[in-house]
Amino acid sequence: MPGKLSDIKEEVWKHFNDFQCVFLATAEGDQPRVRPVTLIYFDENLWITTDTKSAKVKQIQKTPKIEFCLYLQKEGKDCYIRVAGIAKIIKDRETKSKIAGHCDFFSRHWESVDDPGYTLIQICPVEIEYLRPGEFPALKFRL
């Protein structure tokens, strides 16, 4: 693996913005399900806000293992960050309120943090695969 692991981890985290579209994979039985979601990088954590009745919530409740892929282009070259981890449904009102307050789109979807349709999911990364621009193979490491 080129470079020190700590430097590579720092490089990976610099790619994350407050909000970005990623492709989230969950499991429905033995079938993977992938969809675009808005990933929130806030307070050095990864979050997803979603509708409580969404399929992803039901799938995470049964199987909390997830993966997401953040596609990037840098210097005219394709690259990506794949994150495998555990999704946790957050019930803590204070945390839900803090994330809701950070999201300018929150009020377009939910009336308040107490809206039963609002579910907050925290993504806890376990493994990262990082394909740097123009480099092969991808770097893979556990957290």
Backbone as JSON Lines, residues from 0, in Angstrom:
{"i":0,"aa":"M","n":[0.86,-1.17,0.0],"ca":[0.0,0.0,0.0],"c":[0.9,1.23,0.0]}
{"i":1,"aa":"P","n":[0.8,2.06,-1.02],"ca":[1.65,3.25,-1.09],"c":[1.28,4.26,-0.02]}
{"i":2,"aa":"G","n":[2.29,4.82,0.64],"ca":[2.06,5.83,1.66],"c":[1.69,5.2,2.99]}
{"i":3,"aa":"K","n":[1.75,6.04,4.03],"ca":[1.38,5.56,5.36],"c":[-0.14,5.43,5.44]}
{"i":4,"aa":"L","n":[-0.59,4.43,6.17],"ca":[-2.03,4.19,6.3],"c":[-2.74,5.42,6.86]}
{"i":5,"aa":"S","n":[-2.14,6.07,7.83],"ca":[-2.78,7.26,8.41],"c":[-2.96,8.36,7.37]}
{"i":6,"aa":"D","n":[-1.99,8.52,6.47],"ca":[-2.09,9.53,5.41],"c":[-3.18,9.17,4.41]}
{"i":7,"aa":"I","n":[-3.29,7.88,4.1],"ca":[-4.31,7.43,3.15],"c":[-5.71,7.62,3.75]}
{"i":8,"aa":"K","n":[-5.87,7.29,5.03],"ca":[-7.16,7.5,5.7],"c":[-7.54,8.97,5.66]}
{"i":9,"aa":"E","n":[-6.58,9.84,5.95],"ca":[-6.83,11.28,5.92],"c":[-7.23,11.73,4.52]}
{"i":10,"aa":"E","n":[-6.56,11.19,3.51],"ca":[-6.9,11.52,2.11],"c":[-8.33,11.09,1.78]}
{"i":11,"aa":"V","n":[-8.7,9.91,2.22],"ca":[-10.06,9.4,1.98],"c":[-11.09,10.34,2.59]}
{"i":12,"aa":"W","n":[-10.93,10.69,3.86],"ca":[-11.94,11.51,4.54],"c":[-12.03,12.91,3.95]}
{"i":13,"aa":"K","n":[-10.98,13.4,3.32],"ca":[-11.04,14.73,2.68],"c":[-11.96,14.75,1.47]}
{"i":14,"aa":"H","n":[-12.3,13.59,0.94],"ca":[-13.21,13.53,-0.21],"c":[-14.67,13.74,0.19]}
{"i":15,"aa":"F","n":[-14.97,13.59,1.47],"ca":[-16.36,13.72,1.92],"c":[-16.71,15.17,2.19]}
{"i":16,"aa":"N","n":[-17.9,15.56,1.69],"ca":[-18.46,16.89,1.93],"c":[-19.61,16.75,2.91]}
{"i":17,"aa":"D","n":[-20.2,17.89,3.28],"ca":[-21.37,17.83,4.17],"c":[-22.44,16.91,3.6]}
{"i":18,"aa":"F","n":[-22.69,17.03,2.27],"ca":[-23.72,16.24,1.61],"c":[-23.18,15.75,0.28]}
{"i":19,"aa":"Q","n":[-23.44,14.46,-0.04],"ca":[-23.07,13.91,-1.33],"c":[-23.97,12.73,-1.64]}
{"i":20,"aa":"C","n":[-24.17,12.51,-2.93],"ca":[-24.95,11.37,-3.37],"c":[-24.04,10.15,-3.42]}
{"i":21,"aa":"V","n":[-24.48,9.07,-2.78],"ca":[-23.77,7.8,-2.84],"c":[-24.77,6.72,-3.23]}
{"i":22,"aa":"F","n":[-24.25,5.57,-3.59],"ca":[-25.1,4.43,-3.88],"c":[-25.0,3.46,-2.71]}
{"i":23,"aa":"L","n":[-26.11,3.29,-2.01],"ca":[-26.18,2.49,-0.79],"c":[-26.74,1.11,-1.11]}
{"i":24,"aa":"A","n":[-26.05,0.08,-0.66],"ca":[-26.5,-1.3,-0.83],"c":[-26.91,-1.87,0.53]}
{"i":25,"aa":"T","n":[-28.08,-2.46,0.54],"ca":[-28.57,-3.21,1.69],"c":[-28.91,-4.61,1.19]}
{"i":26,"aa":"A","n":[-29.34,-5.46,2.11],"ca":[-29.7,-6.83,1.71],"c":[-31.18,-7.07,2.01]}
{"i":27,"aa":"E","n":[-31.83,-7.7,1.04],"ca":[-33.21,-8.15,1.21],"c":[-33.16,-9.66,1.01]}
{"i":28,"aa":"G","n":[-33.06,-10.38,2.12],"ca":[-32.82,-11.82,2.02],"c":[-31.45,-12.03,1.41]}
{"i":29,"aa":"D","n":[-31.42,-12.79,0.3],"ca":[-30.13,-13.01,-0.36],"c":[-29.94,-12.11,-1.57]}
{"i":30,"aa":"Q","n":[-30.79,-11.08,-1.7],"ca":[-30.72,-10.18,-2.85],"c":[-30.2,-8.8,-2.43]}
{"i":31,"aa":"P","n":[-29.08,-8.34,-3.0],"ca":[-28.64,-6.97,-2.71],"c":[-29.6,-5.96,-3.35]}
{"i":32,"aa":"R","n":[-29.77,-4.83,-2.67],"ca":[-30.61,-3.74,-3.18],"c":[-29.79,-2.46,-3.12]}
{"i":33,"aa":"V","n":[-29.7,-1.76,-4.24],"ca":[-28.87,-0.55,-4.33],"c":[-29.75,0.62,-4.74]}
{"i":34,"aa":"R","n":[-29.49,1.78,-4.09],"ca":[-30.22,2.99,-4.45],"c":[-29.37,4.2,-4.11]}
{"i":35,"aa":"P","n":[-29.62,5.32,-4.82],"ca":[-28.91,6.55,-4.47],"c":[-29.52,7.16,-3.21]}
{"i":36,"aa":"V","n":[-28.67,7.67,-2.34],"ca":[-29.11,8.38,-1.14],"c":[-28.18,9.57,-0.92]}
{"i":37,"aa":"T","n":[-28.64,10.5,-0.1],"ca":[-27.77,11.6,0.3],"c":[-27.04,11.19,1.57]}
{"i":38,"aa":"L","n":[-25.74,11.12,1.47],"ca":[-24.9,10.8,2.63],"c":[-24.47,12.12,3.26]}
{"i":39,"aa":"I","n":[-24.63,12.2,4.56],"ca":[-24.28,13.4,5.31],"c":[-23.0,13.11,6.09]}
{"i":40,"aa":"Y","n":[-21.99,13.93,5.89],"ca":[-20.76,13.83,6.67],"c":[-20.77,15.01,7.63]}
{"i":41,"aa":"F","n":[-21.01,14.71,8.9],"ca":[-21.16,15.77,9.9],"c":[-20.64,15.28,11.23]}
{"i":42,"aa":"D","n":[-19.89,16.12,11.9],"ca":[-19.37,15.8,13.23],"c":[-18.52,14.53,13.19]}
{"i":43,"aa":"E","n":[-17.77,14.38,12.08],"ca":[-16.88,13.24,11.85],"c":[-17.6,11.9,11.84]}
{"i":44,"aa":"N","n":[-18.87,11.93,11.44],"ca":[-19.68,10.72,11.32],"c":[-20.44,10.75,10.01]}
{"i":45,"aa":"L","n":[-20.92,9.59,9.6],"ca":[-21.69,9.44,8.36],"c":[-23.14,9.13,8.72]}
{"i":46,"aa":"W","n":[-24.06,9.85,8.07],"ca":[-25.48,9.76,8.4],"c":[-26.33,9.69,7.14]}
{"i":47,"aa":"I","n":[-27.5,9.1,7.28],"ca":[-28.51,9.11,6.22],"c":[-29.85,9.41,6.9]}
{"i":48,"aa":"T","n":[-30.58,10.37,6.35],"ca":[-31.95,10.63,6.81],"c":[-32.87,9.97,5.78]}
{"i":49,"aa":"T","n":[-33.93,9.36,6.27],"ca":[-34.83,8.66,5.35],"c":[-36.21,8.52,5.94]}
{"i":50,"aa":"D","n":[-37.14,8.09,5.1],"ca":[-38.5,7.82,5.52],"c":[-38.55,6.49,6.28]}
{"i":51,"aa":"T","n":[-39.21,6.5,7.39],"ca":[-39.32,5.31,8.24],"c":[-39.9,4.11,7.5]}
{"i":52,"aa":"K","n":[-40.79,4.36,6.55],"ca":[-41.43,3.27,5.82],"c":[-40.63,2.78,4.61]}
{"i":53,"aa":"S","n":[-39.44,3.35,4.4],"ca":[-38.65,2.95,3.22],"c":[-38.16,1.52,3.34]}
{"i":54,"aa":"A","n":[-37.94,0.91,2.22],"ca":[-37.44,-0.47,2.19],"c":[-36.08,-0.58,2.88]}
{"i":55,"aa":"K","n":[-35.25,0.45,2.73],"ca":[-33.91,0.37,3.33],"c":[-33.97,0.25,4.85]}
{"i":56,"aa":"V","n":[-34.95,0.91,5.48],"ca":[-35.08,0.81,6.94],"c":[-35.43,-0.62,7.33]}
{"i":57,"aa":"K","n":[-36.39,-1.2,6.65],"ca":[-36.78,-2.59,6.95],"c":[-35.6,-3.54,6.72]}
{"i":58,"aa":"Q","n":[-34.86,-3.32,5.64],"ca":[-33.71,-4.18,5.33],"c":[-32.62,-4.04,6.37]}
{"i":59,"aa":"I","n":[-32.34,-2.82,6.82],"ca":[-31.31,-2.58,7.83],"c":[-31.72,-3.18,9.17]}
{"i":60,"aa":"Q","n":[-33.01,-3.12,9.49],"ca":[-33.48,-3.72,10.74],"c":[-33.21,-5.23,10.75]}
{"i":61,"aa":"K","n":[-33.33,-5.87,9.6],"ca":[-33.08,-7.31,9.51],"c":[-31.6,-7.64,9.36]}
{"i":62,"aa":"T","n":[-30.9,-6.87,8.54],"ca":[-29.48,-7.11,8.27],"c":[-28.77,-5.76,8.24]}
{"i":63,"aa":"P","n":[-28.08,-5.41,9.32],"ca":[-27.48,-4.07,9.39],"c":[-26.19,-3.88,8.58]}
{"i":64,"aa":"K","n":[-25.7,-4.93,7.95],"ca":[-24.49,-4.77,7.13],"c":[-24.86,-4.05,5.83]}
{"i":65,"aa":"I","n":[-24.07,-3.02,5.5],"ca":[-24.32,-2.22,4.3],"c":[-23.01,-1.96,3.58]}
{"i":66,"aa":"E","n":[-23.13,-1.45,2.37],"ca":[-22.0,-0.87,1.65],"c":[-22.52,0.34,0.91]}
{"i":67,"aa":"F","n":[-21.62,1.31,0.73],"ca":[-21.96,2.39,-0.17],"c":[-20.74,2.71,-1.02]}
{"i":68,"aa":"C","n":[-21.01,3.33,-2.15],"ca":[-19.95,3.71,-3.06],"c":[-20.11,5.19,-3.4]}
{"i":69,"aa":"L","n":[-19.03,5.93,-3.21],"ca":[-18.95,7.33,-3.59],"c":[-18.09,7.41,-4.84]}
{"i":70,"aa":"Y","n":[-18.71,7.76,-5.95],"ca":[-18.0,7.89,-7.22],"c":[-17.39,9.29,-7.28]}
{"i":71,"aa":"L","n":[-16.14,9.36,-7.71],"ca":[-15.43,10.64,-7.79],"c":[-14.75,10.78,-9.14]}
{"i":72,"aa":"Q","n":[-14.55,12.01,-9.54],"ca":[-13.69,12.31,-10.69],"c":[-12.7,13.35,-10.21]}
{"i":73,"aa":"K","n":[-11.43,13.09,-10.44],"ca":[-10.39,14.0,-10.04],"c":[-9.36,14.04,-11.15]}
{"i":74,"aa":"E","n":[-8.98,15.24,-11.52],"ca":[-7.98,15.4,-12.58],"c":[-8.42,14.68,-13.86]}
{"i":75,"aa":"G","n":[-9.73,14.67,-14.12],"ca":[-10.27,14.04,-15.31],"c":[-10.24,12.53,-15.27]}
{"i":76,"aa":"K","n":[-9.99,11.95,-14.11],"ca":[-9.92,10.49,-13.98],"c":[-10.96,10.01,-12.99]}
{"i":77,"aa":"D","n":[-11.5,8.82,-13.28],"ca":[-12.49,8.21,-12.4],"c":[-11.81,7.59,-11.19]}
{"i":78,"aa":"C","n":[-12.49,7.69,-10.05],"ca":[-12.03,7.02,-8.84],"c":[-13.25,6.8,-7.95]}
{"i":79,"aa":"Y","n":[-13.06,6.09,-6.84],"ca":[-14.2,5.84,-5.96],"c":[-13.72,5.5,-4.56]}
{"i":80,"aa":"I","n":[-14.67,5.6,-3.63],"ca":[-14.48,5.13,-2.26],"c":[-15.65,4.21,-1.97]}
{"i":81,"aa":"R","n":[-15.34,2.97,-1.64],"ca":[-16.37,2.01,-1.22],"c":[-16.22,1.8,0.28]}
{"i":82,"aa":"V","n":[-17.31,1.88,0.98],"ca":[-17.29,1.7,2.43],"c":[-18.24,0.57,2.8]}
{"i":83,"aa":"A","n":[-17.71,-0.43,3.49],"ca":[-18.53,-1.5,4.07],"c":[-18.65,-1.2,5.56]}
{"i":84,"aa":"G","n":[-19.83,-1.42,6.1],"ca":[-19.99,-1.13,7.51],"c":[-21.31,-1.62,8.07]}
{"i":85,"aa":"I","n":[-21.63,-1.06,9.22],"ca":[-22.85,-1.41,9.94],"c":[-23.71,-0.16,10.01]}
{"i":86,"aa":"A","n":[-24.99,-0.32,9.71],"ca":[-25.95,0.78,9.8],"c":[-26.71,0.65,11.12]}
{"i":87,"aa":"K","n":[-26.77,1.77,11.84],"ca":[-27.49,1.8,13.11],"c":[-28.63,2.8,13.02]}
{"i":88,"aa":"I","n":[-29.8,2.37,13.39],"ca":[-30.94,3.28,13.43],"c":[-30.89,4.02,14.76]}
{"i":89,"aa":"I","n":[-30.84,5.34,14.67],"ca":[-30.65,6.19,15.85],"c":[-32.0,6.65,16.37]}
{"i":90,"aa":"K","n":[-32.25,6.4,17.64],"ca":[-33.51,6.8,18.27],"c":[-33.34,8.04,19.15]}
{"i":91,"aa":"D","n":[-32.1,8.36,19.52],"ca":[-31.79,9.46,20.41],"c":[-32.28,10.79,19.83]}
{"i":92,"aa":"R","n":[-33.21,11.45,20.52],"ca":[-33.82,12.68,20.0],"c":[-32.79,13.79,19.82]}
{"i":93,"aa":"E","n":[-31.86,13.91,20.74],"ca":[-30.85,14.97,20.64],"c":[-30.0,14.82,19.37]}
{"i":94,"aa":"T","n":[-29.59,13.6,19.08],"ca":[-28.8,13.34,17.88],"c":[-29.64,13.59,16.63]}
{"i":95,"aa":"K","n":[-30.88,13.09,16.65],"ca":[-31.77,13.3,15.5],"c":[-31.99,14.79,15.25]}
{"i":96,"aa":"S","n":[-32.11,15.56,16.32],"ca":[-32.32,16.99,16.21],"c":[-31.07,17.69,15.66]}
{"i":97,"aa":"K","n":[-29.91,17.28,16.11],"ca":[-28.66,17.89,15.65],"c":[-28.48,17.67,14.14]}
{"i":98,"aa":"I","n":[-28.75,16.46,13.66],"ca":[-28.61,16.18,12.23],"c":[-29.7,16.91,11.44]}
{"i":99,"aa":"A","n":[-30.91,16.92,11.94],"ca":[-32.0,17.63,11.27],"c":[-31.66,19.11,11.12]}
{"i":100,"aa":"G","n":[-31.09,19.71,12.15],"ca":[-30.73,21.12,12.11],"c":[-29.61,21.41,11.12]}
{"i":101,"aa":"H","n":[-28.82,20.42,10.81],"ca":[-27.71,20.58,9.86],"c":[-28.19,20.48,8.41]}
{"i":102,"aa":"C","n":[-29.34,19.86,8.2],"ca":[-29.83,19.58,6.84],"c":[-30.83,20.64,6.4]}
{"i":103,"aa":"D","n":[-30.46,21.45,5.4],"ca":[-31.37,22.48,4.92],"c":[-32.6,21.88,4.22]}
{"i":104,"aa":"F","n":[-32.55,20.61,3.86],"ca":[-33.68,19.97,3.18],"c":[-34.63,19.26,4.14]}
{"i":105,"aa":"F","n":[-34.32,19.24,5.42],"ca":[-35.1,18.47,6.39],"c":[-36.59,18.83,6.36]}
{"i":106,"aa":"S","n":[-36.9,20.13,6.39],"ca":[-38.31,20.55,6.48],"c":[-39.11,20.25,5.21]}
{"i":107,"aa":"R","n":[-38.44,19.92,4.12],"ca":[-39.17,19.53,2.91],"c":[-39.71,18.1,3.02]}
{"i":108,"aa":"H","n":[-39.19,17.33,3.98],"ca":[-39.57,15.92,4.11],"c":[-40.31,15.6,5.41]}
{"i":109,"aa":"W","n":[-39.99,16.32,6.49],"ca":[-40.55,16.0,7.8],"c":[-41.01,17.26,8.51]}
{"i":110,"aa":"E","n":[-42.04,17.11,9.36],"ca":[-42.57,18.26,10.09],"c":[-41.68,18.65,11.26]}
{"i":111,"aa":"S","n":[-41.07,17.66,11.92],"ca":[-40.21,17.93,13.07],"c":[-39.36,16.68,13.33]}
{"i":112,"aa":"V","n":[-38.46,16.78,14.29],"ca":[-37.65,15.6,14.64],"c":[-38.51,14.52,15.29]}
{"i":113,"aa":"D","n":[-39.69,14.91,15.76],"ca":[-40.6,13.93,16.37],"c":[-41.54,13.29,15.35]}
{"i":114,"aa":"D","n":[-41.43,13.69,14.1],"ca":[-42.24,13.11,13.02],"c":[-41.93,11.61,12.96]}
{"i":115,"aa":"P","n":[-42.94,10.75,13.1],"ca":[-42.68,9.3,13.08],"c":[-42.14,8.81,11.74]}
{"i":116,"aa":"G","n":[-42.26,9.62,10.7],"ca":[-41.74,9.26,9.39],"c":[-40.25,9.52,9.22]}
{"i":117,"aa":"Y","n":[-39.63,10.19,10.21],"ca":[-38.21,10.53,10.14],"c":[-37.37,9.45,10.82]}
{"i":118,"aa":"T","n":[-36.49,8.84,10.05],"ca":[-35.53,7.89,10.59],"c":[-34.12,8.38,10.28]}
{"i":119,"aa":"L","n":[-33.28,8.32,11.29],"ca":[-31.87,8.68,11.15],"c":[-31.04,7.41,11.24]}
{"i":120,"aa":"I","n":[-30.15,7.26,10.26],"ca":[-29.27,6.08,10.21],"c":[-27.83,6.56,10.3]}
{"i":121,"aa":"Q","n":[-27.09,5.97,11.2],"ca":[-25.65,6.23,11.3],"c":[-24.92,5.09,10.61]}
{"i":122,"aa":"I","n":[-23.96,5.44,9.77],"ca":[-23.13,4.45,9.1],"c":[-21.81,4.35,9.86]}
{"i":123,"aa":"C","n":[-21.51,3.15,10.34],"ca":[-20.27,2.9,11.09],"c":[-19.34,2.09,10.19]}
{"i":124,"aa":"P","n":[-18.37,2.75,9.56],"ca":[-17.48,2.06,8.62],"c":[-16.62,0.99,9.28]}
{"i":125,"aa":"V","n":[-16.42,-0.1,8.57],"ca":[-15.57,-1.2,9.03],"c":[-14.39,-1.38,8.07]}
{"i":126,"aa":"E","n":[-14.67,-1.22,6.77],"ca":[-13.65,-1.44,5.75],"c":[-13.82,-0.42,4.63]}
{"i":127,"aa":"I","n":[-12.7,0.03,4.11],"ca":[-12.72,1.0,3.0],"c":[-11.89,0.47,1.85]}
{"i":128,"aa":"E","n":[-12.44,0.63,0.65],"ca":[-11.7,0.38,-0.58],"c":[-11.63,1.71,-1.32]}
{"i":129,"aa":"Y","n":[-10.41,2.12,-1.66],"ca":[-10.19,3.43,-2.24],"c":[-9.4,3.29,-3.53]}
{"i":130,"aa":"L","n":[-10.04,3.69,-4.61],"ca":[-9.36,3.71,-5.9],"c":[-8.96,5.15,-6.17]}
{"i":131,"aa":"R","n":[-7.68,5.41,-6.08],"ca":[-7.16,6.75,-6.35],"c":[-7.23,7.03,-7.84]}
{"i":132,"aa":"P","n":[-7.29,8.3,-8.21],"ca":[-7.34,8.64,-9.64],"c":[-6.13,8.09,-10.4]}
{"i":133,"aa":"G","n":[-6.41,7.31,-11.43],"ca":[-5.34,6.8,-12.29],"c":[-4.47,5.72,-11.7]}
{"i":134,"aa":"E","n":[-4.84,5.19,-10.53],"ca":[-4.03,4.15,-9.89],"c":[-4.8,2.84,-9.81]}
{"i":135,"aa":"F","n":[-4.1,1.77,-10.03],"ca":[-4.65,0.42,-9.86],"c":[-3.62,-0.42,-9.15]}
{"i":136,"aa":"P","n":[-3.96,-1.36,-8.35],"ca":[-5.32,-1.69,-7.91],"c":[-5.79,-0.72,-6.82]}
{"i":137,"aa":"A","n":[-7.04,-0.91,-6.41],"ca":[-7.6,-0.12,-5.31],"c":[-6.92,-0.5,-4.01]}
{"i":138,"aa":"L","n":[-6.85,0.47,-3.1],"ca":[-6.31,0.23,-1.76],"c":[-7.46,-0.22,-0.86]}
{"i":139,"aa":"K","n":[-7.2,-1.19,-0.02],"ca":[-8.26,-1.7,0.86],"c":[-7.71,-1.79,2.27]}
{"i":140,"aa":"F","n":[-8.47,-1.3,3.24],"ca":[-8.02,-1.37,4.63],"c":[-9.21,-1.4,5.57]}
{"i":141,"aa":"R","n":[-8.97,-1.96,6.75],"ca":[-10.0,-2.04,7.79],"c":[-9.8,-0.88,8.76]}
{"i":142,"aa":"L","n":[-10.88,-0.48,9.36],"ca":[-10.83,0.62,10.34],"c":[-10.87,0.08,11.75]}
